[in-house]
Amino acid sequence: MSLKHAIKTGLLRALEVSGAELMRDRLLAAHRRLPAAIVVFHRVSDQISEDGLTVSTTRFRWILRTLREHYHLLPLSHLVSHLEQALPWPPRTVAVTFDDGYRDNFEFAAPILAELAIPATFFITAGAIGTDRVMFWDEHLRGRVPWMDWDQVRAIHAQGFEIGSHTMNHADLGRVGPEQAWQELTRSKAKLEDELGAEVTLFAYPFGRTENMNEENRALVREAGYRCCCSCCGGFVTPQDDPFRLKRTPMDPWFTSPVELHYELRRLAPWRWLARSEPAARTDRYLPGEENRAASSATHRARTS
C-alpha cells in the first residue's frame, strides 16, 4: 500500500468513526449545498486496453458494487426533477451516465447494470449509431470500438435505462454557430424519439469542457426542449444549481480502489470541506485539447465525452 493510499484510508476511517462527515453533510443540507455526483463512463470492455475512455469489466463491476453498497443511486431524470422542484436529496446521491453510444455499452455495461439493479442514462451520438464512423480520438482503435445499432439502443431503453442526446455528430458546441447547433440539438432529439417512440429530454454536450459550450448555444438546449445540459469536467451538483449547468465526474482507470472512489465522491479531501463550489478536478488526465488529435496509441490520451 502506498503512503498516499494509506493516508486516504486512514482519513476515511477517521471521518466515519468520528461522525464528522455526517455532521458536515447535515450542515450542507441545511444550507441547500449538499452535493450529489453524476458519474460518466464511455466504454466498458476487456477487448482493448484501459485508457481515458475505457474501463475493464472488472473495474466497472467493483465501481458499481461500491456505489450500490455505499451510495444513494438515482436516475439522472430524478435528479433533474429534484432540481426543478427545489427538493433535497439524501447524502451520497449518485447518478450514473454513459456518453457516445459504443457497442460495448450494450454488450457489457448494460448487463452488469441490470444485474446489480443500477439505473443509468446513455447519451447517444445519434448520427453515429449503426455506422462504421471512426472519431478522431479512436483512429488508433479503428475497427475495434464499434457503435451500437438502433436495435441495441432500443433494447437498452426497453430494459428501463434512460436515453439522452449527445448531439447528432458529436459537435463542439463551443465552436459551431447557432444555426448548426440548433440542427445538432433538434435533429438528434427527433431521431432518438423516432427510433425509441419515447420523449428524449436529457442532454450532455460533447467534449465536456467549459470551452466546448457557449452561452448562446446553451440557451438553445433549453429552447430545443431538453431539461438539462451536462458537462464532463469534474465537480458536483448542489440543490441550488441550474439544471443546464450540471457537472459530471468521469470514471476511468485512475480509480484503482474503493478508497479512491470514496475519496473523490464523498469529497474527503480537507480543502474541499470549506469550498463553496467544486473546481473542475483532474481535468489534465481526461481532457486533451484540440492539439492532441494526433496523439499516439501508446499514450491513449482521450478526450471527454
C-alpha positions, 0 to 999 in steps of 0.5 A: 500500500502506498503512503498516499493510499494509506493516508486516504484510508486512514482519513476515511476511517477517521471521518466515519468513526468520528461522525464528522462527515455526517455532521458536515453533510447535515450542515450542507443540507441545511444550507441547500449545498449538499452535493450529489455526483453524476458519474460518466463512463464511455466504454466498458470492455476487456477487448482493448486496453484501459485508457481515458475512455475505457474501463475493464469489466472488472473495474466497472463491476467493483465501481458499481458494487461500491456505489450500490453498497455505499451510495444513494443511486438515482436516475439522472431524470430524478435528479433533474426533477429534484432540481426543478422542484427545489427538493433535497436529496439524501447524502451520497446521491449518485447518478450514473451516465454513459456518453457516445453510444459504443457497442460495448455499452450494450454488450457489457455495461448494460448487463452488469447494470441490470444485474446489480439493479443500477439505473443509468442514462446513455447519451447517444451520438445519434448520427453515429449509431449503426455506422462504421464512423471512426472519431478522431480520438479512436483512429488508433482503435479503428475497427475495434470500438464499434457503435451500437445499432438502433436495435441495441439502443432500443433494447437498452431503453426497453430494459428501463435505462434512460436515453439522452442526446449527445448531439447528432455528430458529436459537435463542439458546441463551443465552436459551431454557430447557432444555426448548426447547433440548433440542427445538432440539438433538434435533429438528434432529439427527433431521431432518438424519439423516432427510433425509441417512440419515447420523449428524449429530454436529457442532454450532455454536450460533447467534449465536456469542457467549459470551452466546448459550450457557449452561452448562446448555444446553451440557451438553445438546449433549453429552447430545443426542449431538453431539461438539462445540459451536462458537462464532463469536467469534474465537480458536483451538483448542489440543490441550488444549481441550474439544471443546464449547468450540471457537472459530471465526474468521469470514471476511468482507470485512475480509480484503482480502489474503493478508497479512491472512489470514496475519496473523490465522491464523498469529497474527503479531501480537507480543502474541499470541506470549506469550498463553496463550489467544486473546481473542475478536478483532474481535468489534465488526465481526461481532457486533451485539447484540440492539439492532441488529435494526433496523439499516439496509441501508446499514450491513449490520451482521450478526450471527454465525452 
